[in-house]
Amino acid sequence: MPPDLLLHLAREALYLALALAAPVALAALLAAILVGVLGATTGIQEGSIGFAPRLAAGAAALAITGPFVIAEIERFFGVVLAAVGGAVT
């Protein structure tokens, strides 16, 4: 396998990992900010209160973007198999 092809696949894999993790991470971040603002306005500073909303937001984001994530992983796997198949023959 040529080094430039390997470098391209590695770059695309890293980009794909960031793109697929971003919706869940952003949803959890927004939930944490909202819980933090709510905690600051009410004066409740319990750390365990913020866990459930972050977990729910992450699960909801994963449920919404799940089909897209699976489709992108399948697409990338096809690209990698085609590249490896082309390099082997």
C-alpha positions as CSV (number, residue, x, y, z in Angstrom):
1,M,0.0,0.0,0.0
2,P,1.5,3.3,-1.0
3,P,2.3,5.7,1.9
4,D,0.2,8.5,0.5
5,L,-2.8,6.3,0.3
6,L,-2.2,5.2,3.9
7,L,-1.8,8.8,5.0
8,H,-5.0,9.8,3.2
9,L,-7.0,6.9,4.9
10,A,-5.6,7.8,8.3
11,R,-6.5,11.5,7.8
12,E,-10.0,10.5,6.7
13,A,-10.4,8.2,9.7
14,L,-9.4,10.9,12.1
15,Y,-11.8,13.4,10.5
16,L,-14.6,10.8,10.5
17,A,-14.0,10.1,14.2
18,L,-14.3,13.8,15.0
19,A,-17.3,14.3,12.8
20,L,-19.2,11.4,14.3
21,A,-18.4,12.2,17.9
22,A,-19.2,15.9,17.6
23,P,-23.0,15.7,17.8
24,V,-23.0,13.7,21.1
25,A,-20.2,15.9,22.6
26,L,-22.0,19.1,21.6
27,A,-25.3,17.8,23.0
28,A,-23.7,16.9,26.3
29,L,-21.9,20.3,26.4
30,L,-25.1,22.2,25.8
31,A,-26.9,20.2,28.5
32,A,-24.0,20.9,30.9
33,I,-24.2,24.6,30.2
34,L,-27.9,24.6,30.8
35,V,-27.6,22.7,34.0
36,G,-24.8,25.0,35.1
37,V,-26.9,28.1,34.4
38,L,-29.9,26.6,36.2
39,G,-27.7,25.6,39.1
40,A,-26.3,29.0,39.4
41,T,-29.6,30.7,39.3
42,T,-31.2,28.4,41.9
43,G,-28.2,28.1,44.1
44,I,-28.1,24.3,43.9
45,Q,-24.5,23.3,43.5
46,E,-24.8,19.5,43.6
47,G,-22.5,17.8,41.2
48,S,-24.5,14.7,40.7
49,I,-27.6,16.7,39.4
50,G,-25.9,17.4,36.1
51,F,-25.1,13.8,35.2
52,A,-28.6,12.7,34.2
53,P,-29.3,15.6,31.7
54,R,-25.9,15.1,30.1
55,L,-26.5,11.4,29.8
56,A,-30.0,11.9,28.4
57,A,-28.8,14.6,25.9
58,G,-26.0,12.3,24.7
59,A,-28.3,9.4,24.3
60,A,-30.8,11.5,22.4
61,A,-28.1,12.8,20.1
62,L,-26.9,9.3,19.5
63,A,-30.4,8.1,18.8
64,I,-31.0,10.9,16.3
65,T,-27.6,10.7,14.5
66,G,-27.3,7.0,14.8
67,P,-28.3,6.1,11.2
68,F,-26.0,8.8,9.8
69,V,-23.1,7.4,12.0
70,I,-23.7,3.9,10.8
71,A,-23.9,5.0,7.1
72,E,-20.7,6.9,7.4
73,I,-18.9,4.0,9.0
74,E,-20.1,1.7,6.3
75,R,-19.0,4.1,3.6
76,F,-15.5,4.5,5.1
77,F,-15.2,0.7,5.6
78,G,-16.0,0.3,1.9
79,V,-13.4,2.8,0.9
80,V,-10.8,1.1,3.1
81,L,-11.6,-2.3,1.7
82,A,-11.4,-1.0,-1.9
83,A,-8.1,0.6,-1.1
84,V,-6.7,-2.5,0.5
85,G,-8.1,-4.7,-2.3
86,G,-6.5,-2.4,-4.9
87,A,-3.2,-2.4,-3.1
88,V,-3.0,-6.2,-2.7
89,T,-3.6,-7.1,-6.3
